[in-house]
């Protein structure tokens, strides 16, 4: 995988997303390229992981661009090729729009050719590698007369640049789930089947929480804990779930939780003092069992600082 151009350039939508690498497992310096066996095996394994996530509902934290999920369900994104390219490479899509506008308006030839990023029939992949758009393209000059042809070839190059890699992923995926069924889903629905919801649903988490040792939802320390979680950003809530359960996504429904429950019990104070509070302690979690021993903090602000410290510094499972 590689970061999308939008992610690298910090422009456009879906920044932070990843995509398949167009050069992974093949020599793109030639127009006749194919995947090597090792790359095919790895990509097929990725497909099997995706299929397993769909079947078991053990969601994967895959922040992949929408174009990947569209490829999985055999769809295109947007109303035009330029719009689809903009999903991963806004800068290049904008440049192609400018070239098209200049051509339609019949601008001066010099101005039109100055807009072209390449002076011959070559183009760049999303990872920056330069390739020929057609045999001998490096020796064919771009002119006002063939500018439209260059744009069409370049657009086709970019939209299909990972078709071989995606085909290998689909082969592995097809060994786990029936591929025709995926074509019944929309792009965002397929992503949800594989990855669940990125945002943590606190209402669902509360519904799947139980308390032990006489602790209840109306106890002060429990109310403080939920207040802390409500004050967290989406990223901090994800970090919390990783801290207490070792995963970044919750099941989508209470039914998908099955018999698993987030179990909270009182934290036993180690120091014998007169205070009823345990402000020096950190929450103790047992990640494999989705359990937490909750200290009795005196305030939301102090509890939040203790949770954030534990979440960011106690990252080894079951030794918090």
PABAMAR-83143 format. One record per atom (N, C-alpha, C, O): x, y, z; residue number from 0. Coordinates in steps of 0.2 Angstrom, whole numbers. Atoms other than C-alpha are relative to their C-alpha. Last residue first. Layout:
N
     xx     yy     zz  dofi
      X      Y      Z   NUM
...
END
This chain:
320
     xx     yy     zz  dofi
      2     -7     -3   319
     -7    -10    162   319
     -1      0      7   319
     -2      6     10   319
     -5     -1     -5   318
      2    -27    158   318
     -2      7      3   318
      3     10      6   318
      1      4     -7   317
    -13    -35    149   317
      6      1      5   317
      7     -3      9   317
      6      3     -2   316
     -8    -29    131   316
      1     -3      7   316
      6     -7      8   316
     -2      7      1   315
      7    -17    129   315
     -6     -4      3   315
     -9     -2      9   315
      2      3      7   314
      1      0    125   314
      1     -7      0   314
     -1    -10     -5   314
      0      7     -1   313
      2      9    142   313
     -3     -4     -5   313
     -9     -6     -6   313
     -6      2     -2   312
      8     26    137   312
      0     -8      2   312
      5    -11      2   312
     -6     -2      5   311
     -5     34    126   311
      7     -3      2   311
     11     -3     -1   311
      1      2      7   310
    -20     26    134   310
      6      1     -5   310
      7     -3    -10   310
      0      7      0   309
    -14     27    152   309
      0     -2     -8   309
      3     -7    -10   309
     -6      3     -1   308
    -10     45    150   308
      1     -7     -1   308
      6    -10     -4   308
     -4     -2      6   307
    -26     49    142   307
      7     -2      1   307
     10     -5     -4   307
      2      4      6   306
    -36     40    155   306
      5      1     -6   306
      7     -3     -9   306
     -2      7     -2   305
    -27     48    170   305
     -1     -4     -6   305
      3     -9     -8   305
     -7      0      0   304
    -29     66    162   304
      3     -7      1   304
      8     -9     -2   304
     -1      0      7   303
    -48     62    159   303
      8      0     -1   303
     11     -3     -5   303
      1      7      3   302
    -50     56    177   302
      2      0     -7   302
      5     -4    -10   302
     -6      5     -2   301
    -42     72    183   301
     -1     -6     -3   301
      4     -9     -5   301
     -6     -2      3   300
    -54     83    173   300
      6     -4      2   300
     10     -6     -2   300
     -1      2      7   299
    -69     73    177   299
      6      2     -3   299
      9     -2     -7   299
      3     -4      5   298
    -67     74    195   298
      1     -2     -7   298
      5     -7     -8   298
      4     -6     -3   297
    -63     65    211   297
     -3      5     -4   297
     -8      8     -3   297
     -3     -6      1   296
    -58     48    203   296
     -4      6      3   296
    -11      5      4   296
      5     -4     -2   295
    -64     31    210   295
      4      7      0   295
      7     10      5   295
     -1     -4     -7   294
    -52     20    201   294
     -6      5      1   294
     -9      7     -4   294
      1     -7      1   293
    -60      8    187   293
      2      3      7   293
     -2      2     12   293
      1     -1     -7   292
    -54    -10    185   292
      0      8      0   292
      6     11     -1   292
     -4     -6     -3   291
    -57    -13    167   291
     -1      0      7   291
     -7      0      9   291
      2     -1     -7   290
    -62    -29    157   290
      4      6      2   290
     10      7      0   290
      5     -6      1   289
    -63    -33    138   289
     -2      2      7   289
     -8      4      8   289
      7      1     -3   288
    -56    -50    142   288
     -5      6      0   288
    -10      5      2   288
      2      6      3   287
    -40    -50    131   287
     -8     -1      2   287
    -11     -5     -1   287
      2     -1      7   286
    -37    -32    135   286
     -4     -6     -3   286
     -9     -5     -6   286
     -2      7      2   285
    -37    -34    154   285
     -3     -1     -7   285
     -8     -3     -8   285
      4      4      5   284
    -37    -16    159   284
      3     -6     -1   284
      9     -8      0   284
     -3      6      1   283
    -31     -6    175   283
     -5     -4     -5   283
    -11     -5     -4   283
      4      6      1   282
    -36     12    176   282
      3     -6     -2   282
      8     -6     -6   282
      2      0      7   281
    -22     23    183   281
     -5     -6     -1   281
     -5    -11      3   281
      1      6      4   280
    -21     27    201   280
     -1      1     -7   280
     -5      5     -9   280
     -7      2      2   279
    -15     43    209   279
      0     -6     -4   279
      5     -7     -8   279
     -2     -5      5   278
    -33     50    211   278
      7     -2     -3   278
      8      0     -9   278
     -6      4      2   277
    -40     35    221   277
      3      4     -6   277
      4      1    -11   277
     -2      0      7   276
    -54     44    230   276
      7     -3     -1   276
     11     -4      4   276
      4      5      3   275
    -62     39    247   275
      2      0     -8   275
      0     -5    -11   275
      4     -2      6   274
    -48     48    256   274
     -4     -5     -3   274
     -2    -11     -4   274
      7     -2     -2   273
    -43     42    273   273
     -5      2     -6   273
    -11      2     -5   273
      1     -7     -2   272
    -28     33    267   272
     -7      1      2   272
    -11     -3      0   272
      5     -1     -5   271
    -23     15    265   271
      0      7      3   271
      3      8      8   271
     -2     -3     -6   270
    -13     14    249   270
     -6      1      5   270
    -11      3      2   270
     -6      3     -2   269
    -16      1    236   269
      2      3      7   269
      5      0     11   269
     -5     -4     -2   268
    -34      5    232   268
      6     -3      4   268
      5     -8      8   268
     -2      1     -7   267
    -44     -9    224   267
      6      5      2   267
     11      5     -1   267
     -7      0     -1   266
    -51     -3    207   266
      1      0      8   266
     -1      4     11   266
     -3     -5     -4   265
    -70     -6    206   265
      8     -2      0   265
     10     -8      1   265
      1      1     -7   264
    -77    -17    192   264
      4      5      4   264
      8      9      1   264
     -3     -5     -4   263
    -81    -14    174   263
     -1     -2      7   263
     -6     -3      9   263
      1      1     -7   262
    -85    -27    161   262
      4      5      4   262
     10      5      3   262
     -5     -5     -3   261
    -87    -22    142   261
     -1     -1      8   261
     -6      2     10   261
      2     -6     -4   260
    -98    -37    137   260
      6      4      2   260
     11      1      5   260
     -6     -5     -3   259
    -95    -51    125   259
     -3      6      3   259
     -8      9      0   259
      0      0     -7   258
   -110    -63    123   258
      5      4      3   258
      6      5     10   258
      1      7     -3   257
   -114    -59    106   257
      0      1      7   257
     -4      5     10   257
     -4      1     -6   256
   -107    -41    102   256
      0     -7      2   256
      4    -10      6   256
     -7      2      3   255
   -114    -43     84   255
      5     -1      6   255
     10     -4      5   255
      0      7      2   254
   -132    -43     92   254
      7     -2     -2   254
      9     -8      0   254
      0      4     -7   253
   -128    -26    101   253
      0     -8     -2   253
      4    -11      2   253
      7      1     -3   252
   -125    -19     83   252
      2     -4      7   252
      7     -7      8   252
      5     -5      3   251
   -110    -13     72   251
     -7      0      5   251
    -10      5      5   251
      5      3      4   250
    -96    -22     82   250
     -6      5     -2   250
     -6     10      2   250
      5      4     -3   249
    -84     -9     88   249
     -4     -4     -5   249
     -4     -2    -10   249
      7      0      2   248
    -68     -4     79   248
     -5     -4      4   248
     -3     -9      6   248
      1     -7      1   247
    -50      0     85   247
     -8      1     -3   247
    -10      7     -3   247
      2      0      7   246
    -46    -17     93   246
     -3      8     -1   246
     -4     11      4   246
     -5      1      5   245
    -36    -21    108   245
     -2      0     -7   245
      1     -3    -12   245
      3      6      3   244
    -51    -21    120   244
      5     -2     -5   244
      4     -8     -8   244
      3      4     -4   243
    -47     -8    134   243
     -2     -7     -4   243
     -3    -12      0   243
     -3      1     -7   242
    -33      2    126   242
     -4     -6      4   242
     -1    -10      7   242
     -6      3      1   241
    -39      0    108   241
      3     -2      6   241
      6     -8      7   241
      3      7      2   240
    -57      5    113   240
      6     -4     -1   240
      6    -10      1   240
      3      3     -6   239
    -49     21    122   239
     -2     -8     -1   239
      0    -12      2   239
     -6      2     -4   238
    -38     25    106   238
     -3     -4      7   238
      1     -8      9   238
     -3      6      3   237
    -54     25     96   237
      6     -3      4   237
      7     -9      5   237
      5      5     -1   236
    -62     37    108   236
      2     -7     -3   236
      2    -12      0   236
     -1      2     -7   235
    -47     48    108   235
     -4     -6      2   235
     -2    -11      5   235
     -6      4     -1   234
    -48     48     89   234
      2     -2      7   234
      4     -8      7   234
      1      6      3   233
    -66     53     89   233
      6     -4      0   233
      6    -10      1   233
      1     -1      8   232
    -62     67    101   232
     -1     -7     -2   232
     -1    -12      1   232
     -6      2      4   231
    -65     64    120   231
     -2      1     -7   231
     -8      2     -9   231
     -4     -5      2   230
    -78     73    130   230
      6     -1     -5   230
      9      3     -7   230
      4     -5      4   229
    -91     60    129   229
      4      6     -2   229
      3      9     -7   229
      1      3      7   228
    -78     47    135   228
     -4      5     -4   228
     -2      5    -10   228
     -7     -1      4   227
    -73     58    150   227
     -1     -3     -7   227
      2      1    -11   227
     -1     -7      1   226
    -92     60    155   226
      7      1     -4   226
      7      5     -8   226
      4     -1      6   225
    -94     41    154   225
      1      7     -3   225
      1      9     -9   225
     -4      3      6   224
    -79     39    166   224
     -4      1     -6   224
     -1      3    -12   224
     -6     -4      2   223
    -86     52    178   223
      3     -3     -6   223
      5      0    -11   223
      2     -6      3   222
   -103     43    178   222
      6      5     -2   222
      5      7     -8   222
      3      2      7   221
    -95     27    182   221
     -2      6     -4   221
     -1      7    -10   221
     -5      1      5   220
    -85     35    196   220
     -2     -2     -7   220
      2     -1    -11   220
     -4     -6      2   219
   -100     43    204   219
      5     -1     -5   219
      6      2    -10   219
     -5     -2     -4   218
   -111     27    204   218
      4      6     -3   218
      5      7     -9   218
      1     -7     -3   217
   -127     28    194   217
      6      2      5   217
      5      7      8   217
     -1     -6      5   216
   -121     15    181   216
     -2      7      4   216
      0     12      1   216
      6     -1      4   215
   -118      2    195   215
      1      7     -4   215
      5     11     -3   215
      0     -7      4   214
   -104     -5    205   214
     -6      0     -5   214
     -8     -5     -7   214
      5     -5     -2   213
   -109    -19    217   213
      0      7     -3   213
     -3     12     -2   213
     -2     -2     -7   212
    -93    -29    214   212
     -5      6      2   212
     -2     10      6   212
     -1      5     -5   211
    -97    -30    195   211
      2      3      7   211
      3      9      7   211
     -4     -2     -6   210
   -103    -19    181   210
      0     -5      5   210
     -5     -9      6   210
      2      3     -6   209
   -109    -23    163   209
      4      2      6   209
     10      4      5   209
     -4     -1     -6   208
   -107    -13    147   208
     -3     -3      6   208
     -9     -2      7   208
     -3      7      0   207
   -115    -18    130   207
      5      0      6   207
     10     -3      6   207
      5      5      0   206
   -128     -4    131   206
      3     -7      0   206
      0    -12      2   206
      4      0     -7   205
   -115      8    136   205
     -5     -5      0   205
     -5     -9      5   205
     -5      2     -5   204
   -104      4    121   204
     -3     -1      6   204
     -2     -5     10   204
     -1      7      1   203
   -119      6    109   203
      4     -3      5   203
      3     -9      8   203
      7      3     -2   202
   -123     23    116   202
      0     -7     -1   202
     -2    -11      4   202
      0      1     -7   201
   -104     27    114   201
     -7     -3      3   201
     -7     -6      8   201
      7     -1     -2   200
   -104     23     96   200
      0     -1      7   200
     -1     -7     10   200
      2      4     -5   199
    -85     24     91   199
     -7      2      3   199
     -8      8      5   199
      1     -3     -7   198
    -82     32     75   198
     -3     -5      5   198
     -7     -9      3   198
     -6     -3     -2   197
    -73     22     61   197
     -2      3      7   197
      2      3     12   197
      0     -7     -1   196
    -88     11     59   196
      6      3      3   196
      8      0      8   196
      4     -2     -6   195
    -86     -7     53   195
     -1      8     -1   195
      0     11     -6   195
     -3     -4     -5   194
    -71    -10     42   194
     -4      2      6   194
     -2      5     11   194
     -6      2     -1   193
    -76    -24     30   193
      3      3      6   193
      7      0     11   193
      0      7     -1   192
    -95    -23     29   192
      7     -3      2   192
      8     -7      6   192
      3      1     -6   191
    -93     -4     31   191
      0     -8      2   191
      0    -10      8   191
     -5     -2     -5   190
    -82     -3     16   190
     -2     -1      7   190
      2     -3     12   190
     -5      5      0   189
    -94    -13      6   189
      6      2      5   189
      8     -3      9   189
      3      6     -3   188
   -108     -2     11   188
      5     -5      1   188
      6     -9      6   188
     -1     -1     -8   187
    -98     14      7   187
     -3     -6      4   187
     -1     -7      9   187
     -7      0     -2   186
    -96      7    -11   186
      1      1      7   186
      5     -3     11   186
     -3     -6      2   185
   -114      2    -14   185
      7      0      3   185
      9     -4      8   185
     -1     -5     -5   184
   -119    -16    -12   184
      3      6     -3   184
      7      6     -8   184
      7     -3     -2   183
   -127    -28    -24   183
      1      5      5   183
     -4      9      7   183
      2     -5      5   182
   -110    -30    -33   182
     -7      2      2   182
     -9      7     -1   182
     -3     -6     -2   181
   -103    -39    -17   181
     -3      6     -5   181
     -3     12     -3   181
      4     -4     -5   180
   -115    -53    -20   180
      2      7      2   180
     -2     11      3   180
      6     -3      3   179
   -107    -58    -37   179
     -4      4      6   179
     -7      9      4   179
     -1     -7      2   178
    -90    -60    -27   178
     -6      3     -3   178
     -7      9     -3   178
      2      0      7   177
    -96    -75    -17   177
      1      7     -3   177
     -3     12      0   177
      7     -2      1   176
    -86    -74     -1   176
     -1      0     -7   176
      3      1    -11   176
      4      0     -6   175
    -70    -83      5   175
     -7      2      0   175
    -11     -1      3   175
      0      7     -3   174
    -61    -89    -11   174
     -3      0      7   174
     -4     -5     10   174
      4      5      3   173
    -67    -74    -20   173
      0     -7      3   173
     -5    -11      2   173
      7     -2     -3   172
    -58    -62     -8   172
     -5     -5     -3   172
     -9     -7      1   172
      0      2     -7   171
    -41    -70    -14   171
     -7      1      4   171
     -9     -4      8   171
     -1      7      0   170
    -45    -68    -32   170
      0     -3      7   170
     -4     -8      8   170
      7      3      2   169
    -52    -50    -29   169
      1     -8      0   169
     -4    -11      2   169
      4     -1     -6   168
    -35    -45    -21   168
     -7     -4     -1   168
     -9     -7      4   168
     -3      5     -5   167
    -26    -52    -36   167
     -4      0      6   167
     -5     -5      9   167
      3      6      3   166
    -38    -42    -48   166
      3     -6      5   166
     -1    -11      6   166
      7      1     -3   165
    -35    -27    -37   165
     -2     -6     -3   165
     -6    -10      1   165
      0      1     -7   164
    -16    -28    -40   164
     -7     -1      3   164
     -8     -6      7   164
     -3      6     -1   163
    -18    -30    -59   163
      0     -2      8   163
     -2     -7     10   163
      4      6      2   162
    -30    -16    -60   162
      2     -7      1   162
     -1    -11      3   162
      0      5     -5   161
    -19     -4    -50   161
     -5     -6     -2   161
     -6    -10      3   161
     -7      1     -1   160
    -15      9    -64   160
      1     -6      5   160
      6     -9      5   160
     -1      7      0   159
    -33      8    -71   159
      7     -2      2   159
      9     -8      1   159
      6      4     -3   158
    -39     25    -67   158
      1     -7      0   158
     -2    -10      4   158
      1     -1     -7   157
    -21     33    -69   157
     -6     -4      3   157
     -6     -6      8   157
     -6      3     -4   156
    -17     25    -86   156
     -1      1      8   156
      0     -4     11   156
      1      7      0   155
    -34     29    -93   155
      5     -4      4   155
      4     -8      8   155
      6      1     -5   154
    -33     47    -88   154
     -1     -8      1   154
     -2    -10      6   154
     -3     -1     -7   153
    -15     48    -96   153
     -6     -2      5   153
     -5     -5     10   153
     -5      5     -2   152
    -22     40   -112   152
      3      0      7   152
      3     -4     10   152
      4      6     -1   151
    -37     52   -113   151
      5     -6      2   151
      3    -10      6   151
      4      0     -6   150
    -26     67   -109   150
     -4     -7      1   150
     -5     -9      6   150
     -5      1     -6   149
    -13     62   -122   149
     -4      0      6   149
     -3     -4     10   149
     -2      7     -1   148
    -27     60   -135   148
      4     -2      6   148
      4     -7      9   148
      6      4     -3   147
    -34     77   -131   147
      1     -8      0   147
     -1    -11      5   147
      1     -1     -7   146
    -17     85   -134   146
     -6     -4      3   146
     -5     -7      9   146
      1      6     -3   145
    -15     77   -151   145
      0      0      8   145
      0     -4     11   145
      5      5      4   144
    -19     92   -162   144
      0     -7      4   144
     -6    -10      4   144
      7     -2     -1   143
    -12    105   -149   143
     -4     -5     -4   143
    -10     -6     -1   143
      1     -6      4   142
      5     95   -149   142
     -8      2      1   142
    -11     -1      5   142
      6     -2     -1   141
     13     82   -138   141
     -1      7     -3   141
      3     11     -3   141
      1     -6     -3   140
     29     75   -145   140
     -8      2      1   140
    -12      0     -3   140
      6     -4      3   139
     30     57   -148   139
     -1      6      3   139
     -3      6      9   139
     -3     -3      6   138
     48     50   -144   138
     -6      4     -3   138
     -4      7     -9   138
     -5     -5     -2   137
     44     45   -126   137
      2      4     -6   137
      5      9     -4   137
      3     -6     -2   136
     28     37   -132   136
      5      5      2   136
      3     11      1   136
     -4     -5      3   135
     37     23   -142   135
     -2      7      2   135
      0     12     -1   135
     -7      2      2   134
     24     11   -137   134
      3      6     -4   134
      1      9     -8   134
      1      5      6   133
      9     20   -129   133
      7     -2     -2   133
     12      2     -1   133
      7      1      1   132
      7     30   -113   132
     -2     -5     -6   132
     -7     -7     -6   132
      3     -2      7   131
     25     28   -108   131
     -7     -2      0   131
    -10     -7      2   131
      0      5      4   130
     30     27    -89   130
     -3      3     -7   130
     -6      8     -7   130
      2     -2      7   129
     36     39    -76   129
      0     -6     -5   129
      4    -10     -5   129
     -4      3      5   128
     35     33    -58   128
     -2      2     -7   128
     -8      3     -8   128
     -5     -4      3   127
     28     46    -46   127
      4     -3     -6   127
      8      0     -9   127
     -7      0     -4   126
     19     35    -35   126
      5      4     -3   126
     11      4      0   126
      1     -4     -6   125
      2     40    -43   125
      6      0      5   125
      6      4     10   125
      4      4     -4   124
      9     35    -60   124
     -1      3      7   124
      2      9      8   124
     -3      2     -7   123
     17     48    -70   123
     -6     -4      3   123
    -12     -2      3   123
      4     -3     -6   122
     14     51    -89   122
      3     -3      7   122
      7     -8      7   122
     -2      3     -6   121
     23     49   -106   121
     -4      3      6   121
     -7      8      5   121
      6      4     -2   120
     17     54   -123   120
      3     -5      6   120
      3    -11      5   120
      1      5      5   119
     29     69   -125   119
     -5     -5      3   119
     -8     -4      9   119
      0     -2      7   118
     30     86   -118   118
      0     -6     -5   118
     -1     -4    -11   118
     -6      4      4   117
     25     81   -100   117
     -1      2     -7   117
     -6      4    -10   117
     -5      1     -4   116
     15     92    -87   116
      6     -4     -3   116
     12     -4     -1   116
     -2      7     -1   115
      5    100   -100   115
      6     -2      4   115
     11      1      3   115
      4      3     -5   114
     -1    117    -96   114
      2     -7      1   114
      1    -10      6   114
     -3     -2     -6   113
     13    125   -106   113
     -4     -3      6   113
     -1     -5     11   113
     -5      5     -1   112
      6    115   -121   112
      4      2      6   112
      7     -3      9   112
      2      7     -1   111
    -10    125   -120   111
      5     -5      2   111
      5     -9      6   111
      3      0     -6   110
     -2    142   -118   110
     -3     -7      2   110
     -2    -10      8   110
     -5     -1     -5   109
      9    139   -133   109
     -3     -1      7   109
      0     -4     12   109
     -3      7      0   108
     -6    133   -143   108
      6      0      5   108
      7     -5      9   108
     -7      0      4   107
    -15    149   -139   107
      3     -7      1   107
      3     -9      6   107
     -5     -5     -2   106
    -32    145   -132   106
      6     -1     -4   106
      7     -5     -8   106
     -4     -1      5   105
    -46    136   -141   105
      6      5      1   105
      7     10     -3   105
      1     -7      2   104
    -59    138   -128   104
      5      2     -5   104
      6      8     -7   104
      6     -2      2   103
    -61    119   -128   103
     -1      8     -2   103
     -4      9     -7   103
      1      3      6   102
    -43    116   -127   102
     -7      2     -3   102
     -7      3     -9   102
     -4     -4      5   101
    -40    128   -113   101
     -1     -3     -7   101
     -1      1    -12   101
      3     -6      1   100
    -54    120   -103   100
      4      4     -6   100
      1      8    -10   100
      6      1      4    99
    -48    103   -106    99
     -3      6     -1    99
     -5      8     -7    99
     -2      1      6    98
    -30    108   -100    98
     -6     -1     -5    98
     -6      1    -11    98
     -3     -6      3    97
    -37    116    -85    97
      2     -1     -7    97
      1      3    -12    97
      6     -5      2    96
    -48    101    -81    96
      3      6     -3    96
     -1      8     -8    96
      3      2      6    95
    -32     90    -83    95
     -6      4     -1    95
     -8      5     -7    95
     -4     -2      6    94
    -23    101    -70    94
     -3     -2     -7    94
     -3      1    -12    94
      1     -7      2    93
    -37    100    -58    93
      4      2     -6    93
      1      6    -10    93
      7     -1      3    92
    -37     81    -59    92
     -1      7     -2    92
     -4      9     -7    92
      0      2      7    91
    -18     81    -56    91
     -7      0     -3    91
     -7      2     -9    91
     -4     -4      4    90
    -20     91    -40    90
      1     -2     -8    90
      0      3    -12    90
      4     -7      1    89
    -35     82    -33    89
      5      4     -5    89
      2      7     -9    89
     -5     -5      2    88
    -26     65    -34    88
     -3      6     -2    88
     -4      7     -8    88
     -7      2     -3    87
    -35     51    -24    87
      5      5     -2    87
     10      6      1    87
      1      4     -6    86
    -54     56    -26    86
      7     -1      4    86
      8     -1     10    86
     -1     -4     -6    85
    -49     68    -39    85
     -1     -3      6    85
      2      0     11    85
     -8     -1     -2    84
    -46     54    -51    84
      1      5      6    84
      5      4      9    84
     -2      6     -3    83
    -65     49    -50    83
      8      1      2    83
     10     -1      7    83
      3      0     -7    82
    -70     67    -54    82
      2     -6      4    82
      4     -5     10    82
     -3     -5     -4    81
    -59     68    -69    81
     -2      0      7    81
      2      0     12    81
     -7      3     -2    80
    -66     51    -75    80
      4      5      4    80
      8      3      9    80
     -5     -1      5    79
    -84     59    -74    79
      7     -3      2    79
      8     -5      8    79
      4      0      6    78
   -100     57    -64    78
      5      1     -6    78
      3      0    -12    78
      1     -7      3    77
    -92     52    -48    77
     -3     -1     -7    77
     -4     -6    -10    77
      2     -6     -5    76
    -85     35    -42    76
     -1      6     -4    76
      4      8     -9    76
     -4     -6      1    75
    -85     19    -53    75
     -2      6      5    75
     -8      5      7    75
      3     -6      2    74
    -92      2    -48    74
      5      6     -1    74
     11      5      0    74
      1     -1      7    73
    -87    -16    -48    73
     -3      7     -2    73
     -7      7     -7    73
      7      2      1    72
    -90    -20    -29    72
     -1      2     -8    72
     -7      2    -10    72
      2      7     -3    71
    -71    -22    -25    71
     -7     -1     -2    71
     -9     -7     -4    71
     -3      6      4    70
    -66     -8    -37    70
     -3     -7      3    70
     -4    -11     -1    70
      4      0      6    69
    -78      4    -28    69
      3     -5     -5    69
     -2     -8     -8    69
      7      4     -1    68
    -70     -1    -12    68
     -4      0     -6    68
     -8     -5     -7    68
     -2      7     -1    67
    -52      4    -19    67
     -7     -4      1    67
     -8     -9     -1    67
     -1      3      6    66
    -59     20    -26    66
      2     -7      1    66
      0    -11     -4    66
      7      3      3    65
    -66     25     -9    65
      1     -4     -7    65
     -3     -8     -8    65
      4     -5      4    64
    -48     27     -3    64
     -6     -3     -2    64
     -6     -9     -4    64
     -1      1      8    63
    -42     14     10    63
     -4      5     -3    63
    -10      7     -1    63
      2     -6      2    62
    -41     17     29    62
      2      1     -7    62
      6      4     -9    62
     -3     -2      6    61
    -41     -1     34    61
     -3      7     -2    61
     -8      7     -4    61
     -1     -7      0    60
    -45     -5     52    60
      4      2     -6    60
     10      3     -6    60
     -7     -2      2    59
    -51    -22     49    59
      0      8      0    59
     -4     11     -2    59
     -1     -5      5    58
    -68    -28     57    58
      8      2      0    58
     11      2      5    58
     -6     -2     -3    57
    -70    -45     65    57
      3      5     -4    57
      7      4     -9    57
      1     -6     -3    56
    -87    -47     58    56
      5      2      5    56
      4      6      9    56
     -1      0     -8    55
    -83    -65     55    55
     -2      6      3    55
     -4      6      9    55
      3      6     -2    54
    -89    -67     36    54
      0      0      8    54
     -5     -2     11    54
      7      0      2    53
    -85    -49     31    53
     -4     -6      3    53
     -9     -5      6    53
      3     -5     -3    52
    -68    -49     40    52
     -8      1     -1    52
    -12      2      3    52
      1      3     -7    51
    -64    -66     33    51
     -3      6      4    51
     -7      4      9    51
      6      5      0    50
    -67    -59     16    50
     -1     -3      6    50
     -7     -3      8    50
      6     -4      1    49
    -55    -44     19    49
     -6     -4      0    49
    -12     -3      3    49
      1     -4     -7    48
    -42    -55     26    48
     -6      4     -1    48
    -10      4      4    48
      3      5     -4    47
    -44    -67     10    47
     -1      3      7    47
     -6      2     11    47
      6      2      2    46
    -41    -52     -1    46
     -4     -5      5    46
    -10     -4      6    46
      4     -6     -2    45
    -26    -47      8    45
     -7     -1     -1    45
    -11      1      3    45
      0      1     -7    44
    -19    -65      6    44
     -4      6      3    44
     -9      6      7    44
      6      5     -1    43
    -23    -63    -13    43
     -1     -1      8    43
     -7     -2     10    43
      6     -4      1    42
    -12    -47    -12    42
     -6     -5      0    42
    -11     -3      3    42
      2     -5     -5    41
      2    -56     -4    41
     -6      3     -1    41
    -10      4      4    41
      1      3     -7    40
      2    -71    -15    40
     -2      4      5    40
     -7      3      9    40
      7      3      1    39
      1    -61    -31    39
     -2     -3      6    39
     -8     -3      9    39
      5     -5     -1    38
     16    -51    -25    38
     -7     -2     -1    38
    -12      0      3    38
      0     -2     -7    37
     26    -67    -23    37
     -5      6      2    37
     -9      6      7    37
      3      5     -5    36
     21    -74    -39    36
     -1      2      7    36
     -6      2     10    36
     -4      5     -1    35
     26    -58    -50    35
     -4     -5      6    35
     -8     -2      9    35
     -2      1     -8    34
     13    -47    -56    34
      4     -6      1    34
      3    -11     -3    34
      4      5     -4    33
     13    -44    -75    33
      2      0      7    33
      8      2      9    33
     -2      1     -6    32
     20    -30    -87    32
     -5     -5      3    32
    -11     -6      1    32
      2      7     -1    31
     19    -28   -105    31
      3     -2      6    31
      8     -5      7    31
      7      0      0    30
     20     -9   -106    30
     -3     -6      1    30
     -9     -7      2    30
      3      4      6    29
     37    -10    -99    29
     -7      1     -1    29
    -10      0      5    29
     -4     -3      5    28
     45      2    -86    28
     -2     -3     -7    28
      0      0    -12    28
      5     -4      4    27
     30     -4    -75    27
      4      4     -5    27
      1      8     -9    27
     -5     -4      3    26
     40    -19    -68    26
     -4      5     -5    26
     -5      3    -11    26
      0      0      7    25
     28    -28    -57    25
      5      5     -2    25
      6     10      1    25
     -1      7      3    24
     26    -34    -39    24
      0      0     -8    24
     -1     -5    -11    24
     -2      6     -5    23
     20    -17    -32    23
      0     -7     -4    23
     -5     -8     -7    23
     -6      3      2    22
     21     -3    -45    22
      2     -7      4    22
      7    -10      3    22
      1      3      7    21
      3      2    -45    21
      7     -3     -2    21
      7     -7     -7    21
     -5     -3      4    20
      3      3    -26    20
      0     -3     -7    20
      0     -9     -8    20
     -4      5      2    19
    -14      0    -18    19
      6      3     -4    19
      5      8     -8    19
      2      3      7    18
    -21     15    -10    18
      5     -6     -1    18
     10     -6      1    18
     -5      4      4    17
    -20     23      7    17
     -3     -3     -6    17
    -10     -3     -7    17
      2      7      3    16
    -31     37     15    16
      6     -3     -4    16
     11      0     -6    16
     -2      5     -5    15
    -24     51     26    15
     -2     -7     -3    15
      0    -12      1    15
     -7     -1     -2    14
    -32     65     15    14
      1     -6      6    14
     -4     -7     10    14
     -3      6     -2    13
    -49     59      9    13
      7      0      1    13
     11     -5      0    13
      3      4     -5    12
    -53     75      0    12
      4     -6      2    12
      8     -8     -2    12
      6      4      2    11
    -42     88     -9    11
     -3     -4      6    11
     -2     -3     12    11
      5     -4      4    10
    -25     94     -4    10
     -6     -5     -1    10
     -5    -11     -1    10
      5     -3     -4     9
    -12     88      9     9
     -5      5     -4     9
     -6     10     -2     9
      0     -7      1     8
      1     84     -4     8
     -5      4      4     8
     -4     10      4     8
     -7     -2      0     7
      5     66      3     7
      0      8     -2     7
      5     11      1     7
     -3      0     -6     6
    -13     63      7     6
      7      2      1     6
      9      6      5     6
      4     -5     -4     5
    -20     69     -9     5
      3      0      7     5
      4      5     10     5
     -3     -7      1     4
     -6     59    -18     4
     -4      6      4     4
      0     10      6     4
      2     -3      6     3
    -13     43    -10     3
      3      7     -1     3
      6     10      4     3
      4     -6     -1     2
     -2     35      3     2
     -3      3     -7     2
      1      3    -11     2
     -4     -6      0     1
      5     18     -2     1
     -5      6      1     1
    -11      5      1     1
      4     -6      0     0
      0      0      0     0
      4      6      0     0
     10      6      2     0
END
